[in-house]
Amino acid sequence: MDSRQTPEPSQSIATATVAVVGAGLSGLTAARELARAGVDVVVLEAADRLGGRAMTETTVLGSRVDLGGQWIGHDHHRIIELAEELGAERFRMHTRPLPVLISGSRRIRPVSPSMVLTAFIVAGVELLSRCRVTQRWNATTVASWLRRVPGHTTRRLLEVIGLVSWTADLDRFSIHAMASTIRQQGGLKAMLSTSGGAQESLLTQGIGALVDGLARDLGPRVRLSHRVTTIARSQSGVTLDTDAGVVRAAKVIVTVPPPSAARITFDPQLPGHRVALSRNTYMGSVYKAIAIYERPFWRERNHSEFIILDNPGRAVFDTSPPGGPGHLCVLVAGPDARELDAFDEPARRDAILSALSRHIGPEILEPVDWHEKSWHLDENVGGGYVALPCPGTTEGLLPVASTPVGDIHWAGTETASHHPGYLDGAIESGIRVANEVIEALSARRPAGNRVAAR
């Protein structure tokens, strides 16, 4: 399949039993499960590429880098199984017990008062997330709470950790949403850890190997540059208007995040709770860059992870595959990520790497290759990593509702009951919704002519 083939504007599309909106991991997983069960399925993707919030590129040295979702947690069994099935090689992150903390020209000692206070507050937040009685703070933002934390360095460190963890504007993210998200994603220790946590391993071939493997199984069933603009329900099924024509199906699965689904016109209008879900959620802002070097020379200085408090606040990770080359991954989120939009690529690269040169060496300023992506500027995804609830609302708390509306079914990592917001959650939601649709279709068929759910 030509991954960037654009259809003629007037092209009509054949009918299918099920239409899947979105060719990310969730949509591709659901479509493959349906196809394997003998269901006629078509996948409609607005972009000219596969993957959704996953995006893999090849460097000038031939290695593969993920500009979108990339990490596999120690208990992310579904994505581990898929990687094994498709022959992708998994490797553990190169990490040390604690990241190097940098503020200006100085390093912050792990036993400094600001670090001790930060550790105390993080432990308190962990306990808060377990108590399940944080609704009273649903209109109180994390930013307003941080303003009461003593010490500039402690406040800034907590701010950068929060931004990179959730990509939310912290003045649009409530304490209740924060606590609920931490609880749903397995606790702060799991969220922030590499070994034994949510960032334990990567794929040498990148997450794109999984996306491409799923798409190969589906072949021409996947249609790129097919933006869905309207979904109309009737007694005879569902009609989808796209940029390339009309699709008629018995059922539709919407896998895009709620803020993206808000761009689709639904006829008749969706129930109030679904409208509120789209209206009261937004995608976070995140910029990701990966600098490529002949080798990971920073390991010779016993470095692998950094948190930099200067503007832009950022987290830096060693994501180099075994045997090299060197991959240095940088995440900037929230308002800090949007401030980078005003710079050209050389200026962004200098802003990202300059602080590291004082601690690693001047060679850090001369990568052999540079890959970057501002997800909040992606018109089809809208941001990352996950849809976020606005303060004072509850519709966007994880996992979000996935109860079908007639013949419209819902998936996406936000709907996962395990690991929502992660790649593993996207796969879980795809499997769940495929079984849901198969069972619904089977209930309509005469006995003896039913499709078995997997």
C-alpha positions as CSV (number, residue, x, y, z in Angstrom):
1,M,0.0,0.0,0.0
2,D,1.3,3.5,-0.8
3,S,1.2,5.1,2.6
4,R,0.7,8.6,1.1
5,Q,-1.7,7.9,-1.8
6,T,-4.4,10.5,-2.0
7,P,-7.7,9.5,-3.7
8,E,-9.5,11.6,-6.3
9,P,-11.8,14.1,-4.6
10,S,-14.9,12.7,-6.3
11,Q,-14.0,9.0,-5.5
12,S,-16.9,6.9,-4.1
13,I,-16.0,4.3,-1.5
14,A,-17.6,0.8,-1.4
15,T,-19.8,-0.1,1.5
16,A,-18.4,-2.1,4.5
17,T,-19.9,-3.8,7.4
18,V,-17.8,-1.7,9.8
19,A,-16.1,1.6,9.3
20,V,-13.2,2.5,11.7
21,V,-12.4,6.2,12.1
22,G,-8.7,6.6,12.8
23,A,-5.6,4.6,11.8
24,G,-3.7,4.8,15.1
25,L,-2.9,1.7,17.1
26,S,-6.4,1.5,18.5
27,G,-8.1,1.7,15.1
28,L,-5.7,-0.7,13.3
29,T,-6.0,-3.2,16.1
30,A,-9.8,-3.1,16.1
31,A,-9.8,-3.4,12.3
32,R,-7.4,-6.4,12.3
33,E,-9.5,-8.2,14.9
34,L,-12.6,-7.7,12.8
35,A,-11.0,-8.8,9.6
36,R,-9.7,-11.9,11.3
37,A,-13.2,-12.7,12.4
38,G,-14.4,-12.4,8.8
39,V,-16.0,-9.0,9.1
40,D,-15.8,-6.6,6.1
41,V,-14.1,-3.5,7.5
42,V,-12.6,-0.3,6.2
43,V,-10.3,2.2,8.1
44,L,-10.7,5.9,7.3
45,E,-7.8,8.1,8.3
46,A,-7.7,11.9,7.9
47,A,-3.9,12.2,7.7
48,D,-1.7,11.0,4.8
49,R,0.2,8.7,7.2
50,L,-0.6,5.9,9.6
51,G,-0.1,5.8,13.3
52,G,-2.1,8.6,14.9
53,R,-0.2,9.5,18.0
54,A,2.7,7.2,17.0
55,M,5.2,8.3,14.4
56,T,8.5,6.7,13.5
57,E,11.2,8.1,11.3
58,T,14.6,6.8,10.0
59,T,17.7,8.7,10.8
60,V,20.7,9.4,8.5
61,L,22.5,6.6,10.3
62,G,19.7,4.1,9.5
63,S,18.3,3.8,13.1
64,R,14.7,4.3,13.9
65,V,13.3,7.0,16.2
66,D,9.8,7.5,17.6
67,L,8.5,11.1,17.6
68,G,5.3,10.0,19.2
69,G,4.5,7.4,21.8
70,Q,7.4,5.0,22.3
71,W,7.7,3.6,25.8
72,I,6.6,0.1,26.8
73,G,6.0,-0.5,30.5
74,H,7.1,-3.6,32.4
75,D,3.4,-4.8,32.6
76,H,2.2,-3.6,29.2
77,H,1.5,-7.1,28.1
78,R,-0.6,-6.4,25.0
79,I,2.0,-4.3,23.2
80,I,4.7,-6.7,24.3
81,E,2.8,-9.6,22.8
82,L,2.1,-7.6,19.6
83,A,5.8,-6.7,19.3
84,E,6.8,-10.4,19.7
85,E,4.2,-11.5,17.1
86,L,5.5,-9.0,14.6
87,G,9.2,-9.7,15.3
88,A,10.1,-6.3,16.7
89,E,13.1,-6.3,19.1
90,R,12.6,-4.8,22.5
91,F,15.4,-3.4,24.6
92,R,15.6,-1.9,28.1
93,M,16.2,1.8,28.7
94,H,19.7,2.8,29.7
95,T,19.1,4.6,33.0
96,R,20.5,5.5,36.4
97,P,18.8,5.7,39.8
98,L,18.2,9.5,39.6
99,P,18.3,12.0,36.7
100,V,20.7,14.9,36.8
101,L,18.9,18.1,37.8
102,I,20.2,21.2,36.1
103,S,19.3,24.8,36.9
104,G,21.3,27.4,34.9
105,S,25.0,26.5,35.3
106,R,24.6,24.4,38.4
107,R,23.5,20.9,39.2
108,I,21.1,20.4,42.1
109,R,22.4,17.9,44.6
110,P,20.0,15.0,45.4
111,V,20.3,15.8,49.1
112,S,19.7,19.5,48.7
113,P,16.8,21.0,50.7
114,S,14.8,21.6,47.5
115,M,15.1,18.0,46.5
116,V,14.2,16.7,49.9
117,L,11.1,18.9,49.9
118,T,10.2,17.8,46.3
119,A,10.5,14.1,47.4
120,F,8.2,14.8,50.4
121,I,5.6,16.5,48.2
122,V,5.7,13.8,45.6
123,A,5.1,11.2,48.3
124,G,2.1,13.3,49.5
125,V,0.7,13.5,46.0
126,E,1.0,9.7,45.7
127,L,-1.0,9.2,48.9
128,L,-3.5,11.8,47.8
129,S,-4.1,9.9,44.6
130,R,-5.0,6.7,46.5
131,C,-7.6,8.3,48.8
132,R,-10.3,8.7,46.1
133,V,-11.9,11.7,47.8
134,T,-10.3,14.5,45.8
135,Q,-13.6,15.6,44.1
136,R,-13.6,18.7,46.4
137,W,-10.5,20.0,44.5
138,N,-12.0,19.4,41.0
139,A,-12.1,23.2,40.3
140,T,-8.8,23.9,42.0
141,T,-5.9,23.8,39.5
142,V,-2.5,22.3,39.9
143,A,-1.0,25.7,39.1
144,S,-2.8,27.4,42.0
145,W,-1.6,24.7,44.3
146,L,2.0,25.0,43.1
147,R,2.0,28.7,43.9
148,R,1.7,27.8,47.5
149,V,4.8,25.5,47.5
150,P,7.8,27.1,49.2
151,G,11.0,27.6,47.2
152,H,11.4,28.6,43.6
153,T,13.5,25.5,42.7
154,T,11.0,23.1,44.3
155,R,8.1,24.8,42.5
156,R,9.9,24.7,39.1
157,L,10.9,21.1,39.5
158,L,7.4,20.0,40.3
159,E,6.1,22.1,37.4
160,V,8.4,20.5,34.9
161,I,7.6,17.0,36.2
162,G,3.9,17.8,35.9
163,L,4.2,19.3,32.4
164,V,6.2,16.4,30.9
165,S,4.0,13.8,32.7
166,W,0.6,15.1,31.5
167,T,1.3,17.8,28.8
168,A,-1.5,19.8,30.4
169,D,-1.4,23.5,31.0
170,L,-1.3,23.3,34.8
171,D,-3.7,26.2,35.1
172,R,-6.2,24.0,33.1
173,F,-5.6,20.8,35.1
174,S,-7.4,20.2,38.3
175,I,-6.0,18.5,41.4
176,H,-8.8,16.0,41.2
177,A,-7.9,15.2,37.5
178,M,-4.2,14.9,38.5
179,A,-5.0,12.5,41.3
180,S,-7.4,10.4,39.2
181,T,-4.9,10.2,36.4
182,I,-2.1,9.0,38.7
183,R,-4.4,6.4,40.2
184,Q,-5.6,5.1,36.8
185,Q,-2.0,5.0,35.4
186,G,-0.6,2.9,38.3
187,G,0.8,5.5,40.6
188,L,3.5,8.1,40.4
189,K,6.3,5.6,40.9
190,A,5.2,3.5,37.9
191,M,4.6,6.6,35.8
192,L,8.0,8.2,36.4
193,S,10.1,5.1,36.5
194,T,12.1,3.4,33.8
195,S,13.2,0.0,35.3
196,G,10.0,-1.6,36.6
197,G,7.9,1.4,35.4
198,A,6.1,2.8,32.4
199,Q,9.3,3.7,30.6
200,E,11.1,0.4,30.9
201,S,11.7,-0.5,27.3
202,L,11.7,0.6,23.6
203,L,11.6,-1.1,20.2
204,T,14.7,-1.0,18.1
205,Q,12.5,-0.8,14.9
206,G,10.2,1.8,16.6
207,I,6.5,1.7,17.3
208,G,6.1,2.2,13.5
209,A,7.0,-1.5,13.1
210,L,3.8,-2.4,14.9
211,V,1.7,0.2,13.0
212,D,3.1,-1.1,9.7
213,G,2.6,-4.7,10.7
214,L,-1.1,-4.1,11.5
215,A,-1.6,-2.2,8.3
216,R,0.0,-4.9,6.2
217,D,-2.6,-7.4,7.4
218,L,-5.4,-5.0,6.4
219,G,-4.0,-4.0,3.0
220,P,-6.3,-1.9,0.9
221,R,-8.9,-1.8,3.7
222,V,-6.9,1.2,5.1
223,R,-7.7,4.5,3.4
224,L,-5.5,7.5,4.0
225,S,-6.5,11.2,3.4
226,H,-10.1,10.3,4.2
227,R,-11.2,12.8,6.7
228,V,-14.6,12.0,8.2
229,T,-16.8,15.1,8.4
230,T,-20.2,13.7,9.1
231,I,-21.6,10.5,10.7
232,A,-25.3,10.0,10.1
233,R,-27.3,7.3,11.8
234,S,-30.5,5.7,10.4
235,Q,-32.5,2.5,10.7
236,S,-30.5,1.1,7.8
237,G,-27.1,1.8,9.4
238,V,-24.5,4.5,9.3
239,T,-23.4,6.9,6.5
240,L,-20.1,8.6,6.8
241,D,-19.2,11.7,4.6
242,T,-15.5,12.0,4.0
243,D,-13.2,14.2,1.9
244,A,-13.2,11.4,-0.7
245,G,-16.8,10.4,-0.9
246,V,-19.4,8.5,1.1
247,V,-19.0,5.3,3.1
248,R,-22.0,3.2,4.2
249,A,-21.7,0.7,7.0
250,A,-23.7,-1.2,9.5
251,K,-21.5,0.1,12.3
252,V,-18.8,2.6,12.9
253,I,-16.0,2.7,15.5
254,V,-14.6,6.1,16.4
255,T,-11.1,5.8,17.8
256,V,-9.9,9.4,17.6
257,P,-9.7,11.3,21.0
258,P,-12.8,13.3,22.1
259,P,-11.5,16.7,21.1
260,S,-10.9,15.4,17.5
261,A,-14.3,13.7,17.5
262,A,-15.8,17.1,18.2
263,R,-14.9,18.1,14.6
264,I,-17.2,15.5,13.2
265,T,-20.9,16.4,12.7
266,F,-23.2,13.7,14.1
267,D,-26.7,13.4,12.8
268,P,-28.8,13.0,15.0
269,Q,-26.8,14.8,17.6
270,L,-25.1,12.7,20.2
271,P,-26.5,12.4,23.7
272,G,-25.6,15.1,26.2
273,H,-22.9,13.2,27.9
274,R,-21.0,12.6,24.7
275,V,-21.3,16.2,23.6
276,A,-20.0,17.3,27.0
277,L,-17.1,14.8,26.7
278,S,-15.9,16.5,23.5
279,R,-16.6,20.0,24.7
280,N,-14.9,19.6,28.1
281,T,-11.7,18.0,27.0
282,Y,-8.6,19.3,25.2
283,M,-5.3,17.9,23.9
284,G,-2.1,18.7,25.7
285,S,0.8,20.6,24.2
286,V,4.0,18.7,23.7
287,Y,7.2,19.1,21.6
288,K,9.5,16.1,21.1
289,A,13.0,16.1,19.7
290,I,15.6,13.4,19.2
291,A,19.2,14.3,18.6
292,I,21.3,11.6,16.8
293,Y,25.1,11.0,17.4
294,E,27.5,8.4,16.2
295,R,27.6,7.0,19.7
296,P,26.0,7.7,23.1
297,F,29.2,9.4,24.4
298,W,27.4,10.9,27.5
299,R,27.5,7.4,29.0
300,E,31.2,7.8,29.3
301,R,30.5,10.6,31.8
302,N,27.9,8.4,33.7
303,H,24.9,10.4,32.4
304,S,21.7,9.2,30.8
305,E,18.8,11.3,32.1
306,F,18.3,15.0,32.8
307,I,15.7,17.3,34.1
308,I,16.4,20.9,33.1
309,L,14.6,23.7,34.9
310,D,15.6,26.6,32.7
311,N,13.1,27.7,30.0
312,P,12.1,25.7,28.2
313,G,11.8,23.2,31.1
314,R,12.5,19.7,29.7
315,A,13.2,16.1,30.4
316,V,16.1,14.4,28.5
317,F,16.4,10.6,28.1
318,D,19.0,8.2,26.6
319,T,16.9,6.2,24.1
320,S,19.9,4.7,22.2
321,P,19.4,1.2,20.9
322,P,21.9,-1.5,21.7
323,G,25.2,-1.0,19.8
324,G,24.3,2.6,18.9
325,P,24.0,5.1,17.5
326,G,23.3,7.6,20.2
327,H,19.7,8.9,20.6
328,L,19.0,11.7,23.0
329,C,15.3,12.2,23.4
330,V,13.9,15.5,24.7
331,L,10.4,16.3,25.9
332,V,9.0,19.9,26.4
333,A,5.4,20.3,27.3
334,G,2.6,22.8,28.1
335,P,3.3,26.5,27.6
336,D,7.0,25.9,27.3
337,A,6.4,23.7,24.2
338,R,4.3,26.4,22.5
339,E,6.9,29.0,23.1
340,L,9.3,27.0,20.9
341,D,6.9,27.4,18.0
342,A,8.1,31.0,17.4
343,F,11.7,29.8,16.7
344,D,13.1,28.2,13.5
345,E,14.7,24.7,13.7
346,P,18.3,25.8,14.4
347,A,17.1,28.1,17.2
348,R,15.0,25.4,18.7
349,R,17.9,23.0,18.6
350,D,20.2,25.5,20.3
351,A,17.6,26.2,23.0
352,I,17.2,22.5,23.7
353,L,20.9,21.5,23.7
354,S,22.8,24.5,24.9
355,A,22.3,23.8,28.6
356,L,23.6,20.3,28.2
357,S,26.9,21.4,26.7
358,R,28.1,22.7,30.0
359,H,27.5,19.3,31.7
360,I,28.2,16.8,28.9
361,G,30.5,18.6,26.6
362,P,30.5,20.9,23.5
363,E,30.0,17.9,21.1
364,I,26.4,17.7,22.2
365,L,25.8,20.8,20.1
366,E,26.7,18.9,16.9
367,P,24.3,16.0,16.3
368,V,24.6,14.3,13.0
369,D,20.8,14.3,12.6
370,W,17.8,16.0,14.3
371,H,14.2,14.9,14.4
372,E,11.4,17.0,16.0
373,K,7.6,17.2,16.2
374,S,5.3,19.7,17.8
375,W,2.2,17.6,18.4
376,H,-0.1,20.5,19.3
377,L,0.5,21.8,15.7
378,D,-0.6,18.5,14.1
379,E,-4.1,19.3,12.7
380,N,-5.2,15.7,12.8
381,V,-4.0,14.7,16.3
382,G,-4.3,18.1,18.0
383,G,-1.7,17.4,20.7
384,G,-0.7,14.7,23.1
385,Y,-0.4,12.4,24.9
386,V,-4.0,12.1,25.9
387,A,-7.3,14.1,26.1
388,L,-7.4,16.1,29.3
389,P,-10.5,17.2,31.3
390,C,-11.1,20.9,31.9
391,P,-11.2,22.0,35.5
392,G,-14.6,21.6,37.1
393,T,-15.7,18.9,34.7
394,T,-15.6,15.1,35.0
395,E,-16.4,13.8,31.6
396,G,-12.7,13.5,30.6
397,L,-11.5,11.6,33.6
398,L,-9.8,8.4,32.7
399,P,-11.1,6.0,31.5
400,V,-13.7,8.0,29.5
401,A,-17.1,6.5,28.6
402,S,-17.3,4.0,25.8
403,T,-20.9,2.9,25.9
404,P,-22.2,2.7,22.3
405,V,-24.6,5.2,20.9
406,G,-26.8,3.1,18.6
407,D,-24.4,1.8,15.9
408,I,-21.6,4.1,16.9
409,H,-18.9,2.5,19.1
410,W,-16.0,4.2,20.8
411,A,-12.3,3.2,21.3
412,G,-9.0,5.0,21.8
413,T,-6.5,4.9,24.6
414,E,-8.6,7.2,26.7
415,T,-11.3,4.4,27.0
416,A,-8.9,1.7,28.2
417,S,-9.6,0.2,31.6
418,H,-5.9,-0.8,32.0
419,H,-3.1,1.6,31.1
420,P,-5.3,4.4,29.7
421,G,-3.2,7.1,28.0
422,Y,-0.5,4.6,26.9
423,L,0.1,2.6,23.7
424,D,-0.9,-0.6,25.6
425,G,-4.2,1.1,26.4
426,A,-4.8,1.9,22.8
427,I,-4.4,-1.8,21.9
428,E,-6.6,-2.9,24.7
429,S,-9.4,-0.6,23.6
430,G,-9.1,-1.9,20.0
431,I,-9.5,-5.5,21.1
432,R,-12.4,-4.6,23.4
433,V,-14.3,-2.6,20.8
434,A,-13.8,-5.3,18.1
435,N,-15.3,-7.9,20.4
436,E,-18.1,-5.6,21.3
437,V,-19.0,-5.0,17.6
438,I,-18.6,-8.7,16.7
439,E,-21.1,-9.6,19.5
440,A,-23.5,-6.9,18.3
441,L,-23.3,-8.0,14.7
442,S,-23.8,-11.7,15.7
443,A,-26.9,-10.9,17.7
444,R,-28.5,-9.6,14.4
445,R,-27.7,-12.7,12.4
446,P,-29.7,-16.0,12.3
447,A,-28.5,-18.7,14.6
448,G,-25.8,-20.8,12.9
449,N,-24.5,-17.8,10.9
450,R,-22.8,-15.9,13.6
451,V,-19.3,-14.5,14.0
452,A,-17.4,-15.6,17.0
453,A,-15.8,-13.0,19.2
454,R,-12.1,-13.5,19.7
